[in-house]
Amino acid sequence: MNTLNQIIVLLFCLVFLNLSYAQNGKDQARNPIVVIDPGHGGKDAGATTRNGIKEKDIVLGIASKIVVLNNKLVENPLLLYLTRYTDTLISLGDRTELTKRLKADIFISIHCNQAINRTASGTEVFIHPKSEVQAEESTYLGFTIQKGLADILGIKNRGIKFGNFQVLRDSDSSATILLELGFLSQTDEAIYLSQEDSQNAVALVILQSIIKFLGL
């Protein structure tokens, strides 16, 4: 190979390596991808309060407010996506498929609880561990959110539990949880979660907790 060809090959390799390095750096520096899944939707209303306010509307309201609050942050914003933005029923498979296509770091399915015992109250977090690392990450995320809701808003913490839910089984995010925000069968929590100001407060605590979990 003559000198000119050697120089051309060397230049090509240098350019290729520089592009690869820049691309890798860009991937490493990307903002964390978070998928929020407002449960239910469409014909599936979920739980309801005594005066007919539906779980599907409450969780969509809170999830939408998380997006708005995230967009207002100047430093360390998240790449945040919802599985539904309107009152639409999305299949469980499509919800988790979104996390796979986006290669999301975090998946949080948001719900409200309901019980025959009308005094039952508080938040619950469910995880479905696939590995020791995933179990640790999911548990810590759930703990961080529940602690924030308890410490800042005074919502009772009912702990972290195992849940055999499809959205947990099928999600491959490193931190995956299903968050039950409170019981719509409990009068005080139903009123609280139905109010606009309360939804903003819950949304802000969830967002701050995610940022804290990620160490941003």
PyMOL CGO cylinders between C-alpha atoms (Angstrom):
from pymol import cmd
from pymol.cgo import CYLINDER

trace = [
    CYLINDER, 0.00, 0.00, 0.00, 1.47, 3.36, -1.00, 0.3, 1, 1, 1, 1, 1, 1,
    CYLINDER, 1.47, 3.36, -1.00, 1.91, 6.29, 1.37, 0.3, 1, 1, 1, 1, 1, 1,
    CYLINDER, 1.91, 6.29, 1.37, -1.11, 8.21, 0.06, 0.3, 1, 1, 1, 1, 1, 1,
    CYLINDER, -1.11, 8.21, 0.06, -3.42, 5.25, 0.55, 0.3, 1, 1, 1, 1, 1, 1,
    CYLINDER, -3.42, 5.25, 0.55, -2.03, 4.69, 4.05, 0.3, 1, 1, 1, 1, 1, 1,
    CYLINDER, -2.03, 4.69, 4.05, -2.77, 8.33, 4.93, 0.3, 1, 1, 1, 1, 1, 1,
    CYLINDER, -2.77, 8.33, 4.93, -6.31, 8.06, 3.57, 0.3, 1, 1, 1, 1, 1, 1,
    CYLINDER, -6.31, 8.06, 3.57, -6.96, 4.86, 5.58, 0.3, 1, 1, 1, 1, 1, 1,
    CYLINDER, -6.96, 4.86, 5.58, -5.48, 6.46, 8.70, 0.3, 1, 1, 1, 1, 1, 1,
    CYLINDER, -5.48, 6.46, 8.70, -7.65, 9.57, 8.30, 0.3, 1, 1, 1, 1, 1, 1,
    CYLINDER, -7.65, 9.57, 8.30, -10.73, 7.41, 7.77, 0.3, 1, 1, 1, 1, 1, 1,
    CYLINDER, -10.73, 7.41, 7.77, -10.00, 5.42, 10.93, 0.3, 1, 1, 1, 1, 1, 1,
    CYLINDER, -10.00, 5.42, 10.93, -9.46, 8.57, 12.95, 0.3, 1, 1, 1, 1, 1, 1,
    CYLINDER, -9.46, 8.57, 12.95, -12.72, 10.10, 11.74, 0.3, 1, 1, 1, 1, 1, 1,
    CYLINDER, -12.72, 10.10, 11.74, -14.61, 6.85, 12.41, 0.3, 1, 1, 1, 1, 1, 1,
    CYLINDER, -14.61, 6.85, 12.41, -13.16, 6.52, 15.90, 0.3, 1, 1, 1, 1, 1, 1,
    CYLINDER, -13.16, 6.52, 15.90, -13.94, 10.14, 16.72, 0.3, 1, 1, 1, 1, 1, 1,
    CYLINDER, -13.94, 10.14, 16.72, -17.53, 9.76, 15.55, 0.3, 1, 1, 1, 1, 1, 1,
    CYLINDER, -17.53, 9.76, 15.55, -17.94, 6.55, 17.53, 0.3, 1, 1, 1, 1, 1, 1,
    CYLINDER, -17.94, 6.55, 17.53, -16.48, 8.14, 20.64, 0.3, 1, 1, 1, 1, 1, 1,
    CYLINDER, -16.48, 8.14, 20.64, -18.73, 11.20, 20.27, 0.3, 1, 1, 1, 1, 1, 1,
    CYLINDER, -18.73, 11.20, 20.27, -21.77, 9.00, 19.75, 0.3, 1, 1, 1, 1, 1, 1,
    CYLINDER, -21.77, 9.00, 19.75, -20.93, 6.88, 22.81, 0.3, 1, 1, 1, 1, 1, 1,
    CYLINDER, -20.93, 6.88, 22.81, -20.44, 9.99, 24.88, 0.3, 1, 1, 1, 1, 1, 1,
    CYLINDER, -20.44, 9.99, 24.88, -23.78, 11.31, 23.66, 0.3, 1, 1, 1, 1, 1, 1,
    CYLINDER, -23.78, 11.31, 23.66, -25.51, 8.04, 24.62, 0.3, 1, 1, 1, 1, 1, 1,
    CYLINDER, -25.51, 8.04, 24.62, -23.92, 8.05, 28.07, 0.3, 1, 1, 1, 1, 1, 1,
    CYLINDER, -23.92, 8.05, 28.07, -24.88, 11.66, 28.64, 0.3, 1, 1, 1, 1, 1, 1,
    CYLINDER, -24.88, 11.66, 28.64, -28.50, 11.31, 27.55, 0.3, 1, 1, 1, 1, 1, 1,
    CYLINDER, -28.50, 11.31, 27.55, -31.19, 12.26, 29.98, 0.3, 1, 1, 1, 1, 1, 1,
    CYLINDER, -31.19, 12.26, 29.98, -32.83, 9.30, 31.76, 0.3, 1, 1, 1, 1, 1, 1,
    CYLINDER, -32.83, 9.30, 31.76, -35.92, 7.94, 30.04, 0.3, 1, 1, 1, 1, 1, 1,
    CYLINDER, -35.92, 7.94, 30.04, -38.95, 7.54, 32.29, 0.3, 1, 1, 1, 1, 1, 1,
    CYLINDER, -38.95, 7.54, 32.29, -42.28, 6.02, 31.27, 0.3, 1, 1, 1, 1, 1, 1,
    CYLINDER, -42.28, 6.02, 31.27, -45.31, 6.84, 33.41, 0.3, 1, 1, 1, 1, 1, 1,
    CYLINDER, -45.31, 6.84, 33.41, -48.29, 4.55, 32.90, 0.3, 1, 1, 1, 1, 1, 1,
    CYLINDER, -48.29, 4.55, 32.90, -51.64, 6.03, 33.98, 0.3, 1, 1, 1, 1, 1, 1,
    CYLINDER, -51.64, 6.03, 33.98, -53.64, 2.89, 34.70, 0.3, 1, 1, 1, 1, 1, 1,
    CYLINDER, -53.64, 2.89, 34.70, -56.94, 1.92, 33.07, 0.3, 1, 1, 1, 1, 1, 1,
    CYLINDER, -56.94, 1.92, 33.07, -58.58, 4.32, 30.57, 0.3, 1, 1, 1, 1, 1, 1,
    CYLINDER, -58.58, 4.32, 30.57, -61.47, 4.29, 28.12, 0.3, 1, 1, 1, 1, 1, 1,
    CYLINDER, -61.47, 4.29, 28.12, -64.14, 1.75, 29.05, 0.3, 1, 1, 1, 1, 1, 1,
    CYLINDER, -64.14, 1.75, 29.05, -61.98, 0.56, 31.95, 0.3, 1, 1, 1, 1, 1, 1,
    CYLINDER, -61.98, 0.56, 31.95, -62.67, 3.13, 34.66, 0.3, 1, 1, 1, 1, 1, 1,
    CYLINDER, -62.67, 3.13, 34.66, -60.84, 1.36, 37.47, 0.3, 1, 1, 1, 1, 1, 1,
    CYLINDER, -60.84, 1.36, 37.47, -61.93, 2.21, 41.02, 0.3, 1, 1, 1, 1, 1, 1,
    CYLINDER, -61.93, 2.21, 41.02, -64.45, 4.98, 41.67, 0.3, 1, 1, 1, 1, 1, 1,
    CYLINDER, -64.45, 4.98, 41.67, -65.18, 7.32, 44.56, 0.3, 1, 1, 1, 1, 1, 1,
    CYLINDER, -65.18, 7.32, 44.56, -68.60, 7.43, 46.22, 0.3, 1, 1, 1, 1, 1, 1,
    CYLINDER, -68.60, 7.43, 46.22, -69.51, 10.44, 44.11, 0.3, 1, 1, 1, 1, 1, 1,
    CYLINDER, -69.51, 10.44, 44.11, -68.42, 8.78, 40.88, 0.3, 1, 1, 1, 1, 1, 1,
    CYLINDER, -68.42, 8.78, 40.88, -64.95, 10.19, 40.24, 0.3, 1, 1, 1, 1, 1, 1,
    CYLINDER, -64.95, 10.19, 40.24, -62.98, 7.57, 38.34, 0.3, 1, 1, 1, 1, 1, 1,
    CYLINDER, -62.98, 7.57, 38.34, -59.52, 6.22, 38.99, 0.3, 1, 1, 1, 1, 1, 1,
    CYLINDER, -59.52, 6.22, 38.99, -58.64, 6.48, 35.29, 0.3, 1, 1, 1, 1, 1, 1,
    CYLINDER, -58.64, 6.48, 35.29, -59.17, 10.26, 35.41, 0.3, 1, 1, 1, 1, 1, 1,
    CYLINDER, -59.17, 10.26, 35.41, -57.28, 10.81, 38.65, 0.3, 1, 1, 1, 1, 1, 1,
    CYLINDER, -57.28, 10.81, 38.65, -54.17, 8.93, 37.55, 0.3, 1, 1, 1, 1, 1, 1,
    CYLINDER, -54.17, 8.93, 37.55, -54.18, 10.57, 34.11, 0.3, 1, 1, 1, 1, 1, 1,
    CYLINDER, -54.18, 10.57, 34.11, -54.44, 13.97, 35.80, 0.3, 1, 1, 1, 1, 1, 1,
    CYLINDER, -54.44, 13.97, 35.80, -51.47, 13.25, 38.05, 0.3, 1, 1, 1, 1, 1, 1,
    CYLINDER, -51.47, 13.25, 38.05, -49.38, 11.75, 35.25, 0.3, 1, 1, 1, 1, 1, 1,
    CYLINDER, -49.38, 11.75, 35.25, -50.07, 14.73, 32.98, 0.3, 1, 1, 1, 1, 1, 1,
    CYLINDER, -50.07, 14.73, 32.98, -49.03, 17.10, 35.76, 0.3, 1, 1, 1, 1, 1, 1,
    CYLINDER, -49.03, 17.10, 35.76, -45.73, 15.22, 36.15, 0.3, 1, 1, 1, 1, 1, 1,
    CYLINDER, -45.73, 15.22, 36.15, -45.04, 15.94, 32.47, 0.3, 1, 1, 1, 1, 1, 1,
    CYLINDER, -45.04, 15.94, 32.47, -45.86, 19.63, 32.85, 0.3, 1, 1, 1, 1, 1, 1,
    CYLINDER, -45.86, 19.63, 32.85, -43.69, 19.98, 35.95, 0.3, 1, 1, 1, 1, 1, 1,
    CYLINDER, -43.69, 19.98, 35.95, -40.81, 18.12, 34.32, 0.3, 1, 1, 1, 1, 1, 1,
    CYLINDER, -40.81, 18.12, 34.32, -40.92, 20.46, 31.32, 0.3, 1, 1, 1, 1, 1, 1,
    CYLINDER, -40.92, 20.46, 31.32, -40.62, 23.44, 33.66, 0.3, 1, 1, 1, 1, 1, 1,
    CYLINDER, -40.62, 23.44, 33.66, -37.39, 22.17, 35.20, 0.3, 1, 1, 1, 1, 1, 1,
    CYLINDER, -37.39, 22.17, 35.20, -34.25, 23.85, 33.84, 0.3, 1, 1, 1, 1, 1, 1,
    CYLINDER, -34.25, 23.85, 33.84, -31.63, 21.47, 35.23, 0.3, 1, 1, 1, 1, 1, 1,
    CYLINDER, -31.63, 21.47, 35.23, -31.52, 17.70, 34.77, 0.3, 1, 1, 1, 1, 1, 1,
    CYLINDER, -31.52, 17.70, 34.77, -34.85, 17.23, 32.99, 0.3, 1, 1, 1, 1, 1, 1,
    CYLINDER, -34.85, 17.23, 32.99, -36.10, 13.73, 32.33, 0.3, 1, 1, 1, 1, 1, 1,
    CYLINDER, -36.10, 13.73, 32.33, -37.14, 12.33, 28.98, 0.3, 1, 1, 1, 1, 1, 1,
    CYLINDER, -37.14, 12.33, 28.98, -40.63, 11.55, 30.17, 0.3, 1, 1, 1, 1, 1, 1,
    CYLINDER, -40.63, 11.55, 30.17, -43.32, 9.68, 28.28, 0.3, 1, 1, 1, 1, 1, 1,
    CYLINDER, -43.32, 9.68, 28.28, -46.86, 8.57, 29.14, 0.3, 1, 1, 1, 1, 1, 1,
    CYLINDER, -46.86, 8.57, 29.14, -48.44, 5.34, 27.92, 0.3, 1, 1, 1, 1, 1, 1,
    CYLINDER, -48.44, 5.34, 27.92, -51.62, 7.32, 27.30, 0.3, 1, 1, 1, 1, 1, 1,
    CYLINDER, -51.62, 7.32, 27.30, -52.28, 11.04, 27.09, 0.3, 1, 1, 1, 1, 1, 1,
    CYLINDER, -52.28, 11.04, 27.09, -56.06, 10.85, 26.75, 0.3, 1, 1, 1, 1, 1, 1,
    CYLINDER, -56.06, 10.85, 26.75, -58.96, 8.77, 28.04, 0.3, 1, 1, 1, 1, 1, 1,
    CYLINDER, -58.96, 8.77, 28.04, -58.04, 5.76, 25.92, 0.3, 1, 1, 1, 1, 1, 1,
    CYLINDER, -58.04, 5.76, 25.92, -57.79, 2.10, 26.81, 0.3, 1, 1, 1, 1, 1, 1,
    CYLINDER, -57.79, 2.10, 26.81, -54.28, 0.87, 25.97, 0.3, 1, 1, 1, 1, 1, 1,
    CYLINDER, -54.28, 0.87, 25.97, -53.53, -2.85, 26.14, 0.3, 1, 1, 1, 1, 1, 1,
    CYLINDER, -53.53, -2.85, 26.14, -51.15, -4.01, 28.85, 0.3, 1, 1, 1, 1, 1, 1,
    CYLINDER, -51.15, -4.01, 28.85, -48.86, -5.40, 26.18, 0.3, 1, 1, 1, 1, 1, 1,
    CYLINDER, -48.86, -5.40, 26.18, -48.65, -2.07, 24.37, 0.3, 1, 1, 1, 1, 1, 1,
    CYLINDER, -48.65, -2.07, 24.37, -47.83, -0.28, 27.63, 0.3, 1, 1, 1, 1, 1, 1,
    CYLINDER, -47.83, -0.28, 27.63, -44.79, -2.44, 28.27, 0.3, 1, 1, 1, 1, 1, 1,
    CYLINDER, -44.79, -2.44, 28.27, -43.85, -2.52, 24.60, 0.3, 1, 1, 1, 1, 1, 1,
    CYLINDER, -43.85, -2.52, 24.60, -43.39, 1.25, 24.78, 0.3, 1, 1, 1, 1, 1, 1,
    CYLINDER, -43.39, 1.25, 24.78, -40.84, 0.85, 27.56, 0.3, 1, 1, 1, 1, 1, 1,
    CYLINDER, -40.84, 0.85, 27.56, -38.92, -1.69, 25.49, 0.3, 1, 1, 1, 1, 1, 1,
    CYLINDER, -38.92, -1.69, 25.49, -38.89, 0.45, 22.36, 0.3, 1, 1, 1, 1, 1, 1,
    CYLINDER, -38.89, 0.45, 22.36, -37.76, 3.50, 24.30, 0.3, 1, 1, 1, 1, 1, 1,
    CYLINDER, -37.76, 3.50, 24.30, -35.28, 1.46, 26.38, 0.3, 1, 1, 1, 1, 1, 1,
    CYLINDER, -35.28, 1.46, 26.38, -36.69, 3.24, 29.41, 0.3, 1, 1, 1, 1, 1, 1,
    CYLINDER, -36.69, 3.24, 29.41, -34.67, 3.39, 32.60, 0.3, 1, 1, 1, 1, 1, 1,
    CYLINDER, -34.67, 3.39, 32.60, -37.77, 3.65, 34.79, 0.3, 1, 1, 1, 1, 1, 1,
    CYLINDER, -37.77, 3.65, 34.79, -41.34, 2.43, 34.43, 0.3, 1, 1, 1, 1, 1, 1,
    CYLINDER, -41.34, 2.43, 34.43, -44.02, 3.53, 36.91, 0.3, 1, 1, 1, 1, 1, 1,
    CYLINDER, -44.02, 3.53, 36.91, -47.62, 2.36, 36.59, 0.3, 1, 1, 1, 1, 1, 1,
    CYLINDER, -47.62, 2.36, 36.59, -49.87, 4.69, 38.61, 0.3, 1, 1, 1, 1, 1, 1,
    CYLINDER, -49.87, 4.69, 38.61, -53.14, 3.52, 40.15, 0.3, 1, 1, 1, 1, 1, 1,
    CYLINDER, -53.14, 3.52, 40.15, -55.59, 4.20, 42.96, 0.3, 1, 1, 1, 1, 1, 1,
    CYLINDER, -55.59, 4.20, 42.96, -56.69, 1.48, 45.36, 0.3, 1, 1, 1, 1, 1, 1,
    CYLINDER, -56.69, 1.48, 45.36, -60.06, 0.25, 46.58, 0.3, 1, 1, 1, 1, 1, 1,
    CYLINDER, -60.06, 0.25, 46.58, -61.06, -2.05, 49.43, 0.3, 1, 1, 1, 1, 1, 1,
    CYLINDER, -61.06, -2.05, 49.43, -64.14, -3.45, 51.13, 0.3, 1, 1, 1, 1, 1, 1,
    CYLINDER, -64.14, -3.45, 51.13, -62.71, -2.10, 54.37, 0.3, 1, 1, 1, 1, 1, 1,
    CYLINDER, -62.71, -2.10, 54.37, -63.44, 1.61, 53.98, 0.3, 1, 1, 1, 1, 1, 1,
    CYLINDER, -63.44, 1.61, 53.98, -60.88, 2.56, 56.63, 0.3, 1, 1, 1, 1, 1, 1,
    CYLINDER, -60.88, 2.56, 56.63, -57.97, 1.16, 54.56, 0.3, 1, 1, 1, 1, 1, 1,
    CYLINDER, -57.97, 1.16, 54.56, -55.69, 4.00, 53.48, 0.3, 1, 1, 1, 1, 1, 1,
    CYLINDER, -55.69, 4.00, 53.48, -52.21, 4.82, 52.26, 0.3, 1, 1, 1, 1, 1, 1,
    CYLINDER, -52.21, 4.82, 52.26, -49.83, 4.11, 49.42, 0.3, 1, 1, 1, 1, 1, 1,
    CYLINDER, -49.83, 4.11, 49.42, -48.65, 0.69, 48.28, 0.3, 1, 1, 1, 1, 1, 1,
    CYLINDER, -48.65, 0.69, 48.28, -45.83, -0.16, 45.90, 0.3, 1, 1, 1, 1, 1, 1,
    CYLINDER, -45.83, -0.16, 45.90, -45.69, -3.47, 44.04, 0.3, 1, 1, 1, 1, 1, 1,
    CYLINDER, -45.69, -3.47, 44.04, -42.62, -4.95, 42.38, 0.3, 1, 1, 1, 1, 1, 1,
    CYLINDER, -42.62, -4.95, 42.38, -42.00, -8.13, 40.40, 0.3, 1, 1, 1, 1, 1, 1,
    CYLINDER, -42.00, -8.13, 40.40, -38.23, -8.74, 40.65, 0.3, 1, 1, 1, 1, 1, 1,
    CYLINDER, -38.23, -8.74, 40.65, -36.50, -10.34, 37.69, 0.3, 1, 1, 1, 1, 1, 1,
    CYLINDER, -36.50, -10.34, 37.69, -33.01, -10.18, 39.16, 0.3, 1, 1, 1, 1, 1, 1,
    CYLINDER, -33.01, -10.18, 39.16, -31.30, -9.10, 42.35, 0.3, 1, 1, 1, 1, 1, 1,
    CYLINDER, -31.30, -9.10, 42.35, -30.22, -5.82, 40.78, 0.3, 1, 1, 1, 1, 1, 1,
    CYLINDER, -30.22, -5.82, 40.78, -33.66, -5.09, 39.34, 0.3, 1, 1, 1, 1, 1, 1,
    CYLINDER, -33.66, -5.09, 39.34, -35.27, -5.91, 42.69, 0.3, 1, 1, 1, 1, 1, 1,
    CYLINDER, -35.27, -5.91, 42.69, -32.92, -3.54, 44.51, 0.3, 1, 1, 1, 1, 1, 1,
    CYLINDER, -32.92, -3.54, 44.51, -33.48, -0.73, 42.01, 0.3, 1, 1, 1, 1, 1, 1,
    CYLINDER, -33.48, -0.73, 42.01, -37.24, -1.14, 42.00, 0.3, 1, 1, 1, 1, 1, 1,
    CYLINDER, -37.24, -1.14, 42.00, -37.43, -1.36, 45.78, 0.3, 1, 1, 1, 1, 1, 1,
    CYLINDER, -37.43, -1.36, 45.78, -35.32, 1.75, 46.23, 0.3, 1, 1, 1, 1, 1, 1,
    CYLINDER, -35.32, 1.75, 46.23, -37.42, 3.69, 43.70, 0.3, 1, 1, 1, 1, 1, 1,
    CYLINDER, -37.42, 3.69, 43.70, -40.63, 2.64, 45.45, 0.3, 1, 1, 1, 1, 1, 1,
    CYLINDER, -40.63, 2.64, 45.45, -39.18, 3.45, 48.87, 0.3, 1, 1, 1, 1, 1, 1,
    CYLINDER, -39.18, 3.45, 48.87, -38.04, 6.89, 47.70, 0.3, 1, 1, 1, 1, 1, 1,
    CYLINDER, -38.04, 6.89, 47.70, -41.47, 7.80, 46.30, 0.3, 1, 1, 1, 1, 1, 1,
    CYLINDER, -41.47, 7.80, 46.30, -43.38, 6.47, 49.32, 0.3, 1, 1, 1, 1, 1, 1,
    CYLINDER, -43.38, 6.47, 49.32, -41.07, 8.29, 51.74, 0.3, 1, 1, 1, 1, 1, 1,
    CYLINDER, -41.07, 8.29, 51.74, -41.60, 11.52, 49.84, 0.3, 1, 1, 1, 1, 1, 1,
    CYLINDER, -41.60, 11.52, 49.84, -45.37, 11.15, 49.86, 0.3, 1, 1, 1, 1, 1, 1,
    CYLINDER, -45.37, 11.15, 49.86, -45.34, 10.31, 53.58, 0.3, 1, 1, 1, 1, 1, 1,
    CYLINDER, -45.34, 10.31, 53.58, -42.84, 12.94, 54.74, 0.3, 1, 1, 1, 1, 1, 1,
    CYLINDER, -42.84, 12.94, 54.74, -44.05, 15.83, 52.59, 0.3, 1, 1, 1, 1, 1, 1,
    CYLINDER, -44.05, 15.83, 52.59, -47.76, 15.14, 52.14, 0.3, 1, 1, 1, 1, 1, 1,
    CYLINDER, -47.76, 15.14, 52.14, -48.48, 12.97, 55.17, 0.3, 1, 1, 1, 1, 1, 1,
    CYLINDER, -48.48, 12.97, 55.17, -49.84, 10.04, 53.16, 0.3, 1, 1, 1, 1, 1, 1,
    CYLINDER, -49.84, 10.04, 53.16, -49.63, 6.74, 55.05, 0.3, 1, 1, 1, 1, 1, 1,
    CYLINDER, -49.63, 6.74, 55.05, -46.97, 4.31, 53.80, 0.3, 1, 1, 1, 1, 1, 1,
    CYLINDER, -46.97, 4.31, 53.80, -48.24, 0.71, 53.54, 0.3, 1, 1, 1, 1, 1, 1,
    CYLINDER, -48.24, 0.71, 53.54, -44.93, -0.63, 52.29, 0.3, 1, 1, 1, 1, 1, 1,
    CYLINDER, -44.93, -0.63, 52.29, -43.54, -2.48, 49.28, 0.3, 1, 1, 1, 1, 1, 1,
    CYLINDER, -43.54, -2.48, 49.28, -45.03, -5.79, 48.19, 0.3, 1, 1, 1, 1, 1, 1,
    CYLINDER, -45.03, -5.79, 48.19, -44.71, -8.46, 45.52, 0.3, 1, 1, 1, 1, 1, 1,
    CYLINDER, -44.71, -8.46, 45.52, -47.26, -8.15, 42.70, 0.3, 1, 1, 1, 1, 1, 1,
    CYLINDER, -47.26, -8.15, 42.70, -47.80, -10.55, 39.83, 0.3, 1, 1, 1, 1, 1, 1,
    CYLINDER, -47.80, -10.55, 39.83, -49.02, -7.87, 37.42, 0.3, 1, 1, 1, 1, 1, 1,
    CYLINDER, -49.02, -7.87, 37.42, -48.40, -8.09, 33.66, 0.3, 1, 1, 1, 1, 1, 1,
    CYLINDER, -48.40, -8.09, 33.66, -47.03, -4.55, 33.41, 0.3, 1, 1, 1, 1, 1, 1,
    CYLINDER, -47.03, -4.55, 33.41, -44.42, -5.53, 36.01, 0.3, 1, 1, 1, 1, 1, 1,
    CYLINDER, -44.42, -5.53, 36.01, -43.66, -8.96, 34.54, 0.3, 1, 1, 1, 1, 1, 1,
    CYLINDER, -43.66, -8.96, 34.54, -43.23, -7.70, 30.99, 0.3, 1, 1, 1, 1, 1, 1,
    CYLINDER, -43.23, -7.70, 30.99, -41.37, -4.45, 31.60, 0.3, 1, 1, 1, 1, 1, 1,
    CYLINDER, -41.37, -4.45, 31.60, -37.61, -4.69, 31.19, 0.3, 1, 1, 1, 1, 1, 1,
    CYLINDER, -37.61, -4.69, 31.19, -36.74, -1.33, 32.77, 0.3, 1, 1, 1, 1, 1, 1,
    CYLINDER, -36.74, -1.33, 32.77, -34.09, -1.50, 35.47, 0.3, 1, 1, 1, 1, 1, 1,
    CYLINDER, -34.09, -1.50, 35.47, -36.54, 0.05, 37.97, 0.3, 1, 1, 1, 1, 1, 1,
    CYLINDER, -36.54, 0.05, 37.97, -40.18, -1.01, 37.55, 0.3, 1, 1, 1, 1, 1, 1,
    CYLINDER, -40.18, -1.01, 37.55, -42.98, -0.40, 40.03, 0.3, 1, 1, 1, 1, 1, 1,
    CYLINDER, -42.98, -0.40, 40.03, -46.76, -0.24, 40.29, 0.3, 1, 1, 1, 1, 1, 1,
    CYLINDER, -46.76, -0.24, 40.29, -47.75, 2.61, 42.60, 0.3, 1, 1, 1, 1, 1, 1,
    CYLINDER, -47.75, 2.61, 42.60, -51.12, 2.61, 44.37, 0.3, 1, 1, 1, 1, 1, 1,
    CYLINDER, -51.12, 2.61, 44.37, -51.57, 6.24, 45.46, 0.3, 1, 1, 1, 1, 1, 1,
    CYLINDER, -51.57, 6.24, 45.46, -54.40, 5.78, 47.95, 0.3, 1, 1, 1, 1, 1, 1,
    CYLINDER, -54.40, 5.78, 47.95, -57.83, 4.24, 48.48, 0.3, 1, 1, 1, 1, 1, 1,
    CYLINDER, -57.83, 4.24, 48.48, -60.80, 5.75, 46.68, 0.3, 1, 1, 1, 1, 1, 1,
    CYLINDER, -60.80, 5.75, 46.68, -62.98, 3.72, 49.06, 0.3, 1, 1, 1, 1, 1, 1,
    CYLINDER, -62.98, 3.72, 49.06, -61.63, 5.83, 51.94, 0.3, 1, 1, 1, 1, 1, 1,
    CYLINDER, -61.63, 5.83, 51.94, -63.49, 9.15, 52.08, 0.3, 1, 1, 1, 1, 1, 1,
    CYLINDER, -63.49, 9.15, 52.08, -60.61, 11.47, 52.99, 0.3, 1, 1, 1, 1, 1, 1,
    CYLINDER, -60.61, 11.47, 52.99, -58.18, 10.00, 50.46, 0.3, 1, 1, 1, 1, 1, 1,
    CYLINDER, -58.18, 10.00, 50.46, -60.84, 10.01, 47.74, 0.3, 1, 1, 1, 1, 1, 1,
    CYLINDER, -60.84, 10.01, 47.74, -61.50, 13.71, 48.30, 0.3, 1, 1, 1, 1, 1, 1,
    CYLINDER, -61.50, 13.71, 48.30, -57.78, 14.49, 48.47, 0.3, 1, 1, 1, 1, 1, 1,
    CYLINDER, -57.78, 14.49, 48.47, -56.84, 12.64, 45.27, 0.3, 1, 1, 1, 1, 1, 1,
    CYLINDER, -56.84, 12.64, 45.27, -59.76, 14.19, 43.38, 0.3, 1, 1, 1, 1, 1, 1,
    CYLINDER, -59.76, 14.19, 43.38, -58.61, 17.76, 43.97, 0.3, 1, 1, 1, 1, 1, 1,
    CYLINDER, -58.61, 17.76, 43.97, -56.49, 19.66, 41.44, 0.3, 1, 1, 1, 1, 1, 1,
    CYLINDER, -56.49, 19.66, 41.44, -54.11, 21.13, 44.04, 0.3, 1, 1, 1, 1, 1, 1,
    CYLINDER, -54.11, 21.13, 44.04, -53.57, 17.73, 45.63, 0.3, 1, 1, 1, 1, 1, 1,
    CYLINDER, -53.57, 17.73, 45.63, -52.81, 16.15, 42.26, 0.3, 1, 1, 1, 1, 1, 1,
    CYLINDER, -52.81, 16.15, 42.26, -50.22, 18.84, 41.60, 0.3, 1, 1, 1, 1, 1, 1,
    CYLINDER, -50.22, 18.84, 41.60, -48.63, 18.17, 44.99, 0.3, 1, 1, 1, 1, 1, 1,
    CYLINDER, -48.63, 18.17, 44.99, -48.55, 14.40, 44.42, 0.3, 1, 1, 1, 1, 1, 1,
    CYLINDER, -48.55, 14.40, 44.42, -47.14, 14.89, 40.92, 0.3, 1, 1, 1, 1, 1, 1,
    CYLINDER, -47.14, 14.89, 40.92, -44.37, 17.15, 42.21, 0.3, 1, 1, 1, 1, 1, 1,
    CYLINDER, -44.37, 17.15, 42.21, -43.36, 14.72, 44.96, 0.3, 1, 1, 1, 1, 1, 1,
    CYLINDER, -43.36, 14.72, 44.96, -43.25, 11.81, 42.49, 0.3, 1, 1, 1, 1, 1, 1,
    CYLINDER, -43.25, 11.81, 42.49, -41.12, 13.85, 40.09, 0.3, 1, 1, 1, 1, 1, 1,
    CYLINDER, -41.12, 13.85, 40.09, -38.76, 15.00, 42.84, 0.3, 1, 1, 1, 1, 1, 1,
    CYLINDER, -38.76, 15.00, 42.84, -38.49, 11.44, 44.10, 0.3, 1, 1, 1, 1, 1, 1,
    CYLINDER, -38.49, 11.44, 44.10, -37.55, 10.14, 40.64, 0.3, 1, 1, 1, 1, 1, 1,
    CYLINDER, -37.55, 10.14, 40.64, -34.88, 12.81, 40.33, 0.3, 1, 1, 1, 1, 1, 1,
    CYLINDER, -34.88, 12.81, 40.33, -33.57, 11.93, 43.79, 0.3, 1, 1, 1, 1, 1, 1,
    CYLINDER, -33.57, 11.93, 43.79, -33.54, 8.23, 42.93, 0.3, 1, 1, 1, 1, 1, 1,
    CYLINDER, -33.54, 8.23, 42.93, -31.49, 8.95, 39.80, 0.3, 1, 1, 1, 1, 1, 1,
    CYLINDER, -31.49, 8.95, 39.80, -29.08, 11.13, 41.76, 0.3, 1, 1, 1, 1, 1, 1,
    CYLINDER, -29.08, 11.13, 41.76, -29.59, 14.13, 39.50, 0.3, 1, 1, 1, 1, 1, 1,
]
cmd.load_cgo(trace, "trace")
